[in-house]
Amino acid sequence: MKDNERFADTGAALYDLATHFVVHCPKCRGKALVNPTGVKTGQSGKNAHRLTCTACFHVEQEGHWYGASTAYVSVKCRVCHAQLQRSAEWDGKWKKLAMHCDACGDDCEYEAHISRHHYHEGLMTDPVFGLPLWLQERFRDELFWAYHYEHLELLRQYVGAKLRERGIEPRNTIRKNSAMLSRLPEYIKRAANREPLLKLMDELSLKA
């Protein structure tokens, strides 16, 4: 068997690949690169990211969220302690929701928990800015996507291989179950989809 027909899974999780992204620029919709700056942010200590458009040269620092998100509040009324709950679409600016208590009539704004969604308007987005990924396309009734070209190449190697080996220590079940390739949708794993998927990935890799 040829080397390019064999694939050994290293156990990399999707999180391990989420270091940089290729997205649509929020200004011109051209191809933009989201890369880490090397500067740590906040208490999390994560790398900050910067967006640079290869078409209009727009540059933007991490901070604004363009994708879909929901603001959610679940608290007890400050006056009568009745349970209050409310959710609303978040516009990326405010972080409080106005709440009305039916039990006592109190009106107050409460700090909301913000949940950022992976998809927006039917497209997969990056986790930094919430912008549509550049490398994505419909495959029949599914959405095929990749964070960046290295991610796309990893998927290409997996799809193109006739022998797929896990390549992970069997006793390490936590790592094995969190591996990105073990969690791929079934349509990507099907041998019957190999050739059309490889053609799609070739087209994506050449997308200007």
N, CA and C atoms as a LAMMPS dump frame, in Angstrom:
ITEM: TIMESTEP
0
ITEM: NUMBER OF ATOMS
624
ITEM: BOX BOUNDS ff ff ff
-5.0000000000000000e+02 5.0000000000000000e+02
-5.0000000000000000e+02 5.0000000000000000e+02
-5.0000000000000000e+02 5.0000000000000000e+02
ITEM: ATOMS id mol type element x y z
1 1 1 N 0.833 -1.196 0
2 1 2 C 0 0 0
3 1 3 C 0.87 1.25 0
4 2 1 N 0.548 2.219 -0.828
5 2 2 C 1.317 3.456 -0.911
6 2 3 C 1.141 4.285 0.358
7 3 1 N 2.168 5.112 0.646
8 3 2 C 2.117 5.94 1.858
9 3 3 C 0.925 6.891 1.857
10 4 1 N 0.593 7.429 0.659
11 4 2 C -0.51 8.382 0.616
12 4 3 C -1.876 7.706 0.704
13 5 1 N -1.904 6.367 0.78
14 5 2 C -3.155 5.64 0.943
15 5 3 C -3.368 5.214 2.393
16 6 1 N -2.404 5.561 3.266
17 6 2 C -2.486 5.216 4.681
18 6 3 C -2.527 6.504 5.498
19 7 1 N -3.407 6.561 6.489
20 7 2 C -3.498 7.737 7.346
21 7 3 C -3.529 7.297 8.799
22 8 1 N -2.632 7.872 9.614
23 8 2 C -2.585 7.582 11.046
24 8 3 C -3.021 8.818 11.822
25 9 1 N -4.081 8.677 12.576
26 9 2 C -4.624 9.782 13.37
27 9 3 C -3.69 10.069 14.549
28 10 1 N -3.256 11.297 14.678
29 10 2 C -2.378 11.687 15.788
30 10 3 C -3.159 11.994 17.054
31 11 1 N -4.484 12.096 16.929
32 11 2 C -5.307 12.399 18.094
33 11 3 C -5.548 13.875 18.3
34 12 1 N -5.155 14.715 17.341
35 12 2 C -5.368 16.163 17.465
36 12 3 C -6.848 16.472 17.57
37 13 1 N -7.211 17.291 18.53
38 13 2 C -8.599 17.723 18.693
39 13 3 C -8.846 18.953 17.832
40 14 1 N -10.11 19.231 17.567
41 14 2 C -10.449 20.417 16.774
42 14 3 C -9.911 21.676 17.452
43 15 1 N -9.911 21.672 18.782
44 15 2 C -9.379 22.804 19.544
45 15 3 C -7.907 23.056 19.208
46 16 1 N -7.157 21.985 18.981
47 16 2 C -5.732 22.118 18.658
48 16 3 C -5.524 22.812 17.32
49 17 1 N -6.498 22.698 16.429
50 17 2 C -6.393 23.307 15.107
51 17 3 C -6.908 24.74 15.091
52 18 1 N -7.632 25.133 16.139
53 18 2 C -8.252 26.462 16.176
54 18 3 C -7.272 27.527 16.637
55 19 1 N -6.148 27.62 15.952
56 19 2 C -5.125 28.613 16.299
57 19 3 C -5.146 29.808 15.355
58 20 1 N -5.54 29.591 14.11
59 20 2 C -5.648 30.666 13.126
60 20 3 C -6.742 30.292 12.14
61 21 1 N -7.214 31.285 11.367
62 21 2 C -8.397 31.064 10.552
63 21 3 C -8.322 31.877 9.264
64 22 1 N -8.997 31.371 8.241
65 22 2 C -9.167 32.109 6.988
66 22 3 C -10.656 32.415 6.87
67 23 1 N -10.995 33.704 6.776
68 23 2 C -12.392 34.122 6.842
69 23 3 C -12.716 35.144 5.753
70 24 1 N -13.98 35.504 5.685
71 24 2 C -14.415 36.597 4.809
72 24 3 C -14.236 37.917 5.554
73 25 1 N -13.598 38.881 4.918
74 25 2 C -13.387 40.2 5.516
75 25 3 C -14.731 40.867 5.812
76 26 1 N -14.885 41.494 6.985
77 26 2 C -16.153 42.156 7.313
78 26 3 C -16.395 43.422 6.482
79 27 1 N -15.349 43.93 5.831
80 27 2 C -15.484 45.151 5.04
81 27 3 C -15.763 44.874 3.566
82 28 1 N -14.968 43.997 2.939
83 28 2 C -15.084 43.786 1.489
84 28 3 C -15.504 42.376 1.109
85 29 1 N -15.608 41.469 2.085
86 29 2 C -15.96 40.061 1.869
87 29 3 C -14.856 39.271 1.188
88 30 1 N -13.684 39.893 0.99
89 30 2 C -12.553 39.186 0.426
90 30 3 C -11.908 38.267 1.454
91 31 1 N -10.81 37.625 1.065
92 31 2 C -10.138 36.673 1.958
93 31 3 C -9.32 37.412 3.012
94 32 1 N -9.578 37.075 4.263
95 32 2 C -8.853 37.692 5.376
96 32 3 C -8.246 36.608 6.252
97 33 1 N -7.121 36.92 6.857
98 33 2 C -6.412 35.987 7.729
99 33 3 C -6.525 36.443 9.18
100 34 1 N -6.878 35.526 10.045
101 34 2 C -6.955 35.795 11.479
102 34 3 C -5.826 35.02 12.145
103 35 1 N -4.827 35.752 12.636
104 35 2 C -3.64 35.122 13.208
105 35 3 C -3.393 35.606 14.629
106 36 1 N -2.781 34.765 15.474
107 36 2 C -2.442 35.192 16.838
108 36 3 C -1.35 36.252 16.807
109 37 1 N -1.439 37.192 17.749
110 37 2 C -0.461 38.283 17.811
111 37 3 C 0.708 37.967 18.729
112 38 1 N 0.553 36.942 19.567
113 38 2 C 1.592 36.642 20.54
114 38 3 C 1.391 37.359 21.851
115 39 1 N 0.372 38.228 21.9
116 39 2 C 0.063 38.977 23.119
117 39 3 C -1.047 38.256 23.872
118 40 1 N -0.852 38.018 25.156
119 40 2 C -1.848 37.33 25.968
120 40 3 C -2.956 38.301 26.362
121 41 1 N -4.189 37.78 26.471
122 41 2 C -5.324 38.63 26.814
123 41 3 C -6 38.155 28.092
124 42 1 N -6.398 39.126 28.936
125 42 2 C -7.22 38.866 30.107
126 42 3 C -6.702 37.797 31.033
127 43 1 N -7.601 37.304 31.872
128 43 2 C -7.25 36.293 32.853
129 43 3 C -7.06 34.908 32.221
130 44 1 N -7.644 34.709 31.05
131 44 2 C -7.536 33.403 30.405
132 44 3 C -6.126 33.124 29.907
133 45 1 N -5.377 34.174 29.61
134 45 2 C -4.019 33.996 29.118
135 45 3 C -3.948 33.518 27.687
136 46 1 N -5.066 33.589 26.956
137 46 2 C -5.081 33.152 25.561
138 46 3 C -4.441 34.197 24.666
139 47 1 N -3.965 33.742 23.513
140 47 2 C -3.378 34.652 22.539
141 47 3 C -4.443 35.545 21.932
142 48 1 N -4.151 36.84 21.827
143 48 2 C -5.032 37.753 21.104
144 48 3 C -4.834 37.52 19.614
145 49 1 N -5.847 37.87 18.826
146 49 2 C -5.78 37.675 17.382
147 49 3 C -5.984 38.996 16.646
148 50 1 N -5.446 39.046 15.437
149 50 2 C -5.623 40.207 14.573
150 50 3 C -6.063 39.745 13.197
151 51 1 N -7.021 40.455 12.625
152 51 2 C -7.507 40.153 11.276
153 51 3 C -6.819 41.065 10.268
154 52 1 N -6.366 40.479 9.163
155 52 2 C -5.756 41.24 8.068
156 52 3 C -6.357 40.762 6.759
157 53 1 N -6.967 41.67 6.016
158 53 2 C -7.587 41.313 4.749
159 53 3 C -6.542 41.337 3.639
160 54 1 N -6.519 40.297 2.825
161 54 2 C -5.566 40.225 1.726
162 54 3 C -6.067 40.979 0.5
163 55 1 N -7.323 41.435 0.529
164 55 2 C -7.907 42.138 -0.619
165 55 3 C -7.925 43.655 -0.417
166 56 1 N -8.557 44.107 0.676
167 56 2 C -8.666 45.559 0.909
168 56 3 C -7.697 46.049 1.978
169 57 1 N -6.942 45.118 2.594
170 57 2 C -5.917 45.42 3.599
171 57 3 C -6.499 45.987 4.903
172 58 1 N -7.784 45.734 5.118
173 58 2 C -8.392 46.111 6.395
174 58 3 C -7.739 45.329 7.523
175 59 1 N -7.427 46.012 8.62
176 59 2 C -6.823 45.375 9.794
177 59 3 C -7.727 45.636 10.997
178 60 1 N -7.956 44.609 11.773
179 60 2 C -8.841 44.749 12.924
180 60 3 C -8.34 43.892 14.074
181 61 1 N -8.316 44.483 15.256
182 61 2 C -7.917 43.753 16.45
183 61 3 C -9.111 42.979 17.005
184 62 1 N -8.823 41.925 17.714
185 62 2 C -9.872 41.119 18.339
186 62 3 C -10.711 41.973 19.281
187 63 1 N -12.01 41.732 19.293
188 63 2 C -12.872 42.487 20.2
189 63 3 C -14.32 42.539 19.74
190 64 1 N -14.522 42.766 18.438
191 64 2 C -15.893 42.842 17.925
192 64 3 C -16.356 41.468 17.443
193 65 1 N -17.597 41.125 17.808
194 65 2 C -18.163 39.841 17.395
195 65 3 C -19.199 40.075 16.314
196 66 1 N -19.012 39.448 15.14
197 66 2 C -19.909 39.623 14.007
198 66 3 C -20.937 38.492 13.874
199 67 1 N -20.712 37.393 14.55
200 67 2 C -21.559 36.222 14.371
201 67 3 C -22.822 36.25 15.199
202 68 1 N -23.535 35.132 15.179
203 68 2 C -24.767 34.994 15.951
204 68 3 C -24.433 34.744 17.415
205 69 1 N -25.242 35.299 18.29
206 69 2 C -25.026 35.108 19.718
207 69 3 C -26.317 35.404 20.474
208 70 1 N -26.398 34.853 21.659
209 70 2 C -27.594 35.009 22.482
210 70 3 C -27.206 35.484 23.873
211 71 1 N -27.948 36.463 24.364
212 71 2 C -27.777 36.927 25.741
213 71 3 C -28.826 36.228 26.602
214 72 1 N -28.393 35.698 27.739
215 72 2 C -29.302 34.907 28.574
216 72 3 C -29.153 35.311 30.036
217 73 1 N -30.289 35.488 30.702
218 73 2 C -30.299 35.833 32.122
219 73 3 C -31.186 34.843 32.869
220 74 1 N -30.677 34.297 33.947
221 74 2 C -31.445 33.441 34.848
222 74 3 C -31.04 33.826 36.267
223 75 1 N -31.892 34.637 36.904
224 75 2 C -31.577 35.161 38.238
225 75 3 C -32.836 35.159 39.109
226 76 1 N -32.644 35.515 40.364
227 76 2 C -33.77 35.735 41.26
228 76 3 C -34.011 37.228 41.387
229 77 1 N -35.271 37.611 41.386
230 77 2 C -35.628 39.029 41.506
231 77 3 C -34.952 39.639 42.729
232 78 1 N -34.408 40.822 42.54
233 78 2 C -33.69 41.496 43.626
234 78 3 C -34.619 41.895 44.768
235 79 1 N -35.946 41.971 44.486
236 79 2 C -36.902 42.407 45.498
237 79 3 C -37.592 41.224 46.183
238 80 1 N -38.239 40.374 45.378
239 80 2 C -39.046 39.29 45.975
240 80 3 C -38.414 37.916 45.804
241 81 1 N -37.289 37.852 45.078
242 81 2 C -36.527 36.617 44.895
243 81 3 C -37.238 35.563 44.029
244 82 1 N -38.23 35.999 43.259
245 82 2 C -38.856 35.081 42.299
246 82 3 C -37.864 34.792 41.177
247 83 1 N -37.957 33.601 40.59
248 83 2 C -37.038 33.224 39.517
249 83 3 C -37.384 33.975 38.233
250 84 1 N -36.366 34.581 37.626
251 84 2 C -36.545 35.318 36.381
252 84 3 C -35.655 34.716 35.302
253 85 1 N -36.198 34.59 34.107
254 85 2 C -35.425 34.08 32.978
255 85 3 C -35.806 34.837 31.715
256 86 1 N -34.775 35.13 30.896
257 86 2 C -35.032 35.773 29.613
258 86 3 C -33.824 35.584 28.708
259 87 1 N -34.08 35.411 27.429
260 87 2 C -33 35.354 26.451
261 87 3 C -33.358 36.255 25.279
262 88 1 N -32.324 36.776 24.606
263 88 2 C -32.537 37.661 23.462
264 88 3 C -31.298 37.616 22.582
265 89 1 N -31.493 37.882 21.301
266 89 2 C -30.362 37.944 20.386
267 89 3 C -29.457 39.093 20.792
268 90 1 N -28.144 38.832 20.818
269 90 2 C -27.169 39.829 21.263
270 90 3 C -26.583 40.549 20.059
271 91 1 N -26.452 41.881 20.144
272 91 2 C -25.927 42.659 19.019
273 91 3 C -24.435 42.961 19.145
274 92 1 N -23.781 42.366 20.147
275 92 2 C -22.347 42.567 20.296
276 92 3 C -21.967 43.805 21.079
277 93 1 N -22.933 44.517 21.624
278 93 2 C -22.638 45.771 22.336
279 93 3 C -23.025 45.689 23.807
280 94 1 N -24.336 45.698 24.092
281 94 2 C -24.782 45.68 25.48
282 94 3 C -24.587 44.293 26.1
283 95 1 N -24.502 44.262 27.43
284 95 2 C -24.344 42.986 28.119
285 95 3 C -25.339 42.83 29.268
286 96 1 N -26.409 43.635 29.231
287 96 2 C -27.446 43.527 30.251
288 96 3 C -28.802 43.386 29.583
289 97 1 N -29.721 42.693 30.266
290 97 2 C -31.083 42.541 29.773
291 97 3 C -32.047 43.164 30.776
292 98 1 N -33.015 43.934 30.259
293 98 2 C -34.055 44.507 31.109
294 98 3 C -35.038 43.406 31.479
295 99 1 N -35.303 43.261 32.757
296 99 2 C -36.177 42.205 33.245
297 99 3 C -37.348 42.8 34.024
298 100 1 N -38.524 42.229 33.841
299 100 2 C -39.71 42.632 34.595
300 100 3 C -40.191 41.453 35.417
301 101 1 N -40.38 41.669 36.686
302 101 2 C -40.852 40.616 37.576
303 101 3 C -42.38 40.67 37.656
304 102 1 N -43.037 39.623 37.203
305 102 2 C -44.5 39.56 37.248
306 102 3 C -45.021 39.402 38.665
307 103 1 N -44.165 38.885 39.548
308 103 2 C -44.611 38.633 40.921
309 103 3 C -44.747 39.917 41.732
310 104 1 N -43.744 40.819 41.594
311 104 2 C -43.774 42.041 42.407
312 104 3 C -43.781 43.322 41.575
313 105 1 N -43.585 43.192 40.254
314 105 2 C -43.629 44.367 39.386
315 105 3 C -42.311 45.115 39.259
316 106 1 N -41.252 44.605 39.857
317 106 2 C -39.961 45.306 39.789
318 106 3 C -39.366 45.244 38.382
319 107 1 N -38.787 46.35 37.955
320 107 2 C -38.071 46.428 36.68
321 107 3 C -36.596 46.69 36.962
322 108 1 N -35.738 45.898 36.342
323 108 2 C -34.305 46.061 36.59
324 108 3 C -33.511 45.439 35.449
325 109 1 N -32.289 45.927 35.237
326 109 2 C -31.387 45.335 34.258
327 109 3 C -30.422 44.393 34.978
328 110 1 N -30.228 43.21 34.396
329 110 2 C -29.331 42.224 34.988
330 110 3 C -28.242 41.854 33.986
331 111 1 N -27.057 41.575 34.496
332 111 2 C -25.932 41.15 33.664
333 111 3 C -26.28 39.844 32.97
334 112 1 N -26.017 39.792 31.667
335 112 2 C -26.378 38.613 30.878
336 112 3 C -25.16 37.752 30.585
337 113 1 N -25.409 36.455 30.454
338 113 2 C -24.39 35.526 29.976
339 113 3 C -24.49 35.497 28.461
340 114 1 N -23.351 35.675 27.777
341 114 2 C -23.345 35.722 26.321
342 114 3 C -22.885 34.383 25.761
343 115 1 N -23.716 33.783 24.938
344 115 2 C -23.398 32.523 24.274
345 115 3 C -23.17 32.793 22.794
346 116 1 N -21.942 32.554 22.321
347 116 2 C -21.614 32.783 20.915
348 116 3 C -21.785 31.486 20.134
349 117 1 N -22.46 31.579 18.999
350 117 2 C -22.794 30.389 18.225
351 117 3 C -21.786 30.148 17.104
352 118 1 N -21.616 28.865 16.752
353 118 2 C -20.66 28.475 15.72
354 118 3 C -21.155 28.828 14.319
355 119 1 N -22.474 28.831 14.148
356 119 2 C -23.048 29.073 12.825
357 119 3 C -23.791 30.396 12.796
358 120 1 N -23.744 31.049 11.632
359 120 2 C -24.477 32.302 11.441
360 120 3 C -24.971 32.356 10.001
361 121 1 N -26.278 32.487 9.857
362 121 2 C -26.906 32.543 8.534
363 121 3 C -26.526 31.332 7.672
364 122 1 N -26.493 30.169 8.327
365 122 2 C -26.245 28.926 7.62
366 122 3 C -24.799 28.627 7.304
367 123 1 N -23.868 29.44 7.802
368 123 2 C -22.45 29.244 7.525
369 123 3 C -21.674 29.057 8.825
370 124 1 N -20.572 28.289 8.74
371 124 2 C -19.681 28.11 9.878
372 124 3 C -18.816 29.349 10.029
373 125 1 N -18.619 29.796 11.271
374 125 2 C -17.832 30.998 11.524
375 125 3 C -16.614 30.698 12.395
376 126 1 N -15.674 31.62 12.411
377 126 2 C -14.499 31.448 13.267
378 126 3 C -14.869 31.83 14.701
379 127 1 N -14.159 31.307 15.707
380 127 2 C -14.508 31.58 17.101
381 127 3 C -13.96 32.895 17.654
382 128 1 N -13.224 33.656 16.857
383 128 2 C -12.64 34.911 17.339
384 128 3 C -13.516 36.109 16.973
385 129 1 N -13.87 36.216 15.693
386 129 2 C -14.672 37.341 15.209
387 129 3 C -16.099 36.935 14.829
388 130 1 N -16.341 35.643 14.671
389 130 2 C -17.662 35.211 14.234
390 130 3 C -17.911 35.492 12.767
391 131 1 N -16.849 35.472 11.955
392 131 2 C -16.964 35.733 10.519
393 131 3 C -17.034 34.418 9.751
394 132 1 N -17.727 34.398 8.611
395 132 2 C -17.835 33.151 7.834
396 132 3 C -16.466 32.651 7.396
397 133 1 N -16.234 31.358 7.548
398 133 2 C -14.978 30.762 7.11
399 133 3 C -14.871 30.834 5.592
400 134 1 N -13.665 31.048 5.107
401 134 2 C -13.403 31.128 3.674
402 134 3 C -13.5 29.756 3.015
403 135 1 N -13.05 28.744 3.725
404 135 2 C -12.994 27.382 3.186
405 135 3 C -14.232 26.596 3.602
406 136 1 N -15.33 26.839 2.948
407 136 2 C -16.539 26.074 3.211
408 136 3 C -17.423 26.066 1.968
409 137 1 N -18.14 24.954 1.827
410 137 2 C -18.991 24.782 0.649
411 137 3 C -20.027 23.711 0.95
412 138 1 N -21.17 23.825 0.326
413 138 2 C -22.196 22.805 0.481
414 138 3 C -21.772 21.513 -0.213
415 139 1 N -21.963 20.397 0.472
416 139 2 C -21.741 19.082 -0.126
417 139 3 C -23.044 18.314 0.038
418 140 1 N -23.829 18.325 -1.034
419 140 2 C -25.162 17.723 -0.986
420 140 3 C -25.981 18.417 0.107
421 141 1 N -26.414 17.696 1.12
422 141 2 C -27.216 18.32 2.172
423 141 3 C -26.377 18.724 3.381
424 142 1 N -25.062 18.652 3.247
425 142 2 C -24.165 18.948 4.365
426 142 3 C -23.333 20.195 4.076
427 143 1 N -22.704 20.719 5.135
428 143 2 C -21.786 21.849 4.984
429 143 3 C -20.376 21.373 5.305
430 144 1 N -19.504 21.399 4.311
431 144 2 C -18.109 21.011 4.506
432 144 3 C -17.305 22.277 4.787
433 145 1 N -16.44 22.237 5.802
434 145 2 C -15.678 23.439 6.153
435 145 3 C -14.337 23.076 6.775
436 146 1 N -13.418 24.048 6.752
437 146 2 C -12.106 23.911 7.398
438 146 3 C -11.687 25.288 7.912
439 147 1 N -11.009 25.299 9.048
440 147 2 C -10.556 26.56 9.634
441 147 3 C -9.518 27.263 8.754
442 148 1 N -8.603 26.474 8.181
443 148 2 C -7.495 27.039 7.404
444 148 3 C -6.974 25.972 6.453
445 149 1 N -5.945 26.295 5.684
446 149 2 C -5.46 25.373 4.645
447 149 3 C -4.806 24.123 5.234
448 150 1 N -4.182 24.25 6.393
449 150 2 C -3.583 23.083 7.031
450 150 3 C -4.681 22.113 7.498
451 151 1 N -5.751 22.673 8.005
452 151 2 C -6.909 21.865 8.402
453 151 3 C -7.498 21.166 7.182
454 152 1 N -7.597 21.89 6.085
455 152 2 C -8.112 21.32 4.839
456 152 3 C -7.224 20.179 4.351
457 153 1 N -5.903 20.358 4.456
458 153 2 C -4.973 19.327 4.006
459 153 3 C -5.075 18.077 4.88
460 154 1 N -5.27 18.266 6.172
461 154 2 C -5.449 17.124 7.074
462 154 3 C -6.697 16.33 6.691
463 155 1 N -7.76 17.033 6.382
464 155 2 C -8.991 16.368 5.954
465 155 3 C -8.795 15.673 4.611
466 156 1 N -8.021 16.3 3.735
467 156 2 C -7.755 15.699 2.431
468 156 3 C -7.001 14.372 2.6
469 157 1 N -5.997 14.36 3.48
470 157 2 C -5.23 13.14 3.715
471 157 3 C -6.122 12.039 4.291
472 158 1 N -7.004 12.428 5.198
473 158 2 C -7.902 11.446 5.813
474 158 3 C -8.879 10.874 4.785
475 159 1 N -9.525 11.752 4.025
476 159 2 C -10.514 11.306 3.041
477 159 3 C -9.863 10.458 1.956
478 160 1 N -8.659 10.833 1.538
479 160 2 C -7.995 10.132 0.447
480 160 3 C -7.397 8.796 0.831
481 161 1 N -7.242 8.541 2.137
482 161 2 C -6.609 7.298 2.589
483 161 3 C -7.575 6.119 2.536
484 162 1 N -7.083 4.981 2.079
485 162 2 C -7.889 3.759 2.057
486 162 3 C -7.758 2.999 3.371
487 163 1 N -6.656 3.245 4.098
488 163 2 C -6.473 2.643 5.413
489 163 3 C -6.333 3.769 6.424
490 164 1 N -7.241 3.808 7.401
491 164 2 C -7.242 4.874 8.407
492 164 3 C -6.957 4.264 9.767
493 165 1 N -5.797 4.615 10.332
494 165 2 C -5.384 4.07 11.62
495 165 3 C -5.576 5.123 12.691
496 166 1 N -6.034 4.678 13.848
497 166 2 C -6.265 5.636 14.938
498 166 3 C -4.967 6.268 15.4
499 167 1 N -3.906 5.438 15.572
500 167 2 C -2.603 5.988 15.927
501 167 3 C -2.531 6.595 17.302
502 168 1 N -3.457 6.196 18.211
503 168 2 C -3.491 6.751 19.56
504 168 3 C -3.404 5.615 20.563
505 169 1 N -2.732 5.831 21.656
506 169 2 C -2.636 4.836 22.712
507 169 3 C -4.05 4.399 23.128
508 170 1 N -4.388 3.117 23.002
509 170 2 C -5.759 2.643 23.28
510 170 3 C -6.259 2.984 24.671
511 171 1 N -5.362 3.023 25.648
512 171 2 C -5.81 3.302 27.007
513 171 3 C -6.189 4.765 27.212
514 172 1 N -5.735 5.613 26.336
515 172 2 C -6.041 7.037 26.466
516 172 3 C -7.405 7.317 25.834
517 173 1 N -8.464 6.849 26.472
518 173 2 C -9.801 6.942 25.885
519 173 3 C -10.306 8.37 25.82
520 174 1 N -9.896 9.226 26.76
521 174 2 C -10.358 10.614 26.74
522 174 3 C -9.833 11.313 25.492
523 175 1 N -8.528 11.184 25.25
524 175 2 C -7.924 11.809 24.074
525 175 3 C -8.467 11.191 22.793
526 176 1 N -8.666 9.866 22.814
527 176 2 C -9.153 9.178 21.622
528 176 3 C -10.553 9.663 21.252
529 177 1 N -11.405 9.853 22.25
530 177 2 C -12.777 10.257 21.979
531 177 3 C -12.899 11.742 21.632
532 178 1 N -11.894 12.544 21.995
533 178 2 C -11.945 13.975 21.683
534 178 3 C -11.219 14.305 20.388
535 179 1 N -10.584 13.309 19.78
536 179 2 C -9.851 13.548 18.545
537 179 3 C -10.794 14.061 17.466
538 180 1 N -10.319 15.071 16.727
539 180 2 C -11.136 15.702 15.704
540 180 3 C -11.643 14.703 14.678
541 181 1 N -10.773 13.788 14.232
542 181 2 C -11.147 12.851 13.184
543 181 3 C -12.163 11.814 13.662
544 182 1 N -12.17 11.518 14.959
545 182 2 C -13.146 10.559 15.474
546 182 3 C -14.529 11.177 15.549
547 183 1 N -14.6 12.503 15.487
548 183 2 C -15.875 13.205 15.604
549 183 3 C -16.358 13.775 14.274
550 184 1 N -15.723 13.375 13.194
551 184 2 C -16.14 13.867 11.886
552 184 3 C -17.542 13.359 11.548
553 185 1 N -18.301 14.144 10.787
554 185 2 C -19.62 13.671 10.337
555 185 3 C -19.479 12.408 9.495
556 186 1 N -20.496 11.599 9.503
557 186 2 C -20.449 10.323 8.802
558 186 3 C -20.236 10.489 7.3
559 187 1 N -20.762 11.576 6.716
560 187 2 C -20.631 11.721 5.269
561 187 3 C -19.17 11.869 4.843
562 188 1 N -18.323 12.401 5.728
563 188 2 C -16.901 12.545 5.413
564 188 3 C -16.194 11.193 5.511
565 189 1 N -16.677 10.315 6.357
566 189 2 C -16.044 9.018 6.569
567 189 3 C -16.408 7.992 5.5
568 190 1 N -17.488 8.221 4.784
569 190 2 C -17.956 7.228 3.822
570 190 3 C -17.023 7.125 2.622
571 191 1 N -16.631 5.9 2.296
572 191 2 C -15.758 5.663 1.144
573 191 3 C -16.435 6.081 -0.162
574 192 1 N -17.758 5.978 -0.208
575 192 2 C -18.493 6.338 -1.424
576 192 3 C -18.375 7.828 -1.744
577 193 1 N -18.067 8.632 -0.728
578 193 2 C -17.956 10.085 -0.935
579 193 3 C -16.516 10.531 -1.183
580 194 1 N -15.577 9.59 -1.212
581 194 2 C -14.156 9.938 -1.316
582 194 3 C -13.85 10.837 -2.518
583 195 1 N -14.189 10.401 -3.698
584 195 2 C -13.82 11.149 -4.899
585 195 3 C -14.504 12.512 -4.995
586 196 1 N -15.831 12.611 -4.778
587 196 2 C -16.445 13.943 -4.84
588 196 3 C -15.945 14.892 -3.755
589 197 1 N -15.615 14.348 -2.575
590 197 2 C -15.077 15.204 -1.511
591 197 3 C -13.672 15.7 -1.862
592 198 1 N -12.849 14.826 -2.42
593 198 2 C -11.502 15.234 -2.824
594 198 3 C -11.573 16.313 -3.899
595 199 1 N -12.528 16.195 -4.817
596 199 2 C -12.71 17.207 -5.856
597 199 3 C -13.115 18.537 -5.232
598 200 1 N -14.028 18.478 -4.265
599 200 2 C -14.467 19.692 -3.577
600 200 3 C -13.297 20.352 -2.858
601 201 1 N -12.467 19.562 -2.185
602 201 2 C -11.333 20.115 -1.449
603 201 3 C -10.293 20.715 -2.392
604 202 1 N -10.117 20.11 -3.557
605 202 2 C -9.224 20.687 -4.567
606 202 3 C -9.715 22.069 -4.983
607 203 1 N -11.019 22.191 -5.175
608 203 2 C -11.6 23.477 -5.571
609 203 3 C -11.431 24.52 -4.476
610 204 1 N -11.625 24.108 -3.235
611 204 2 C -11.469 25.037 -2.1
612 204 3 C -10.018 25.5 -1.956
613 205 1 N -9.075 24.572 -2.154
614 205 2 C -7.654 24.924 -2.002
615 205 3 C -7.197 25.938 -3.035
616 206 1 N -7.908 26.016 -4.156
617 206 2 C -7.554 26.943 -5.223
618 206 3 C -8.382 28.224 -5.174
619 207 1 N -9.274 28.323 -4.211
620 207 2 C -10.151 29.488 -4.095
621 207 3 C -9.337 30.733 -3.801
622 208 1 N -9.414 31.724 -4.683
623 208 2 C -8.581 32.942 -4.552
624 208 3 C -9.129 33.856 -3.458
